[in-house]
Amino acid sequence: MRNATGFRTRHLNDGAIAPVAAGMAPAMDDGGRPPLRRVSVDAYDAHIMRMLQADGRMSNADLAQAVGLSPAATSERLRRLQDEGFVLGFEAVLNPDKLAQGMLAFAEVSLQYGGLAVALAFKAAVKARQEIMECHEITGDFDYLIKARVPDITAYRELIAQVVWSLPAVRHVRTFVVLEEIKNTARIPI
């Protein structure tokens, strides 16, 4: 579609219109979705998200009472927050010690330059292992920061050998074993 000035446009999820260069498809993220845009939320939405971060199992009736809206309005707002990608899901927080996964380690990983194929192989190897809780490509002296939870140092050594050192382009790995978790949260300040 073209706007009044003759530029091609496309409708965004929120009803806004964004320009699109002629002959080009809109940009998509890794999941084939349009990239998320930073959008402001009102005080009710922010309150709903804060409450759900504190207790993701809160009933809609309790949530509505806490934010001062009707249950129907609260349910509609939560559905919209999920549809728009503000609320990605709900998870239980488990005790790793009770599940014999008490060792937490971070690893800095540096790769030799090997192009896109090396980076993709590394990312695929990391994604395939459930012990690796997080992996971030970062700036600085190394390329990736891995957070892994395992039963003990032997399991960690096996994980690093199977995932990291098995790739031909790994230049360096530096591990930090956590002695004490001082703060551990996934809550985003809103």
Disulfide bonds with the S-S distance in Angstrom:
none
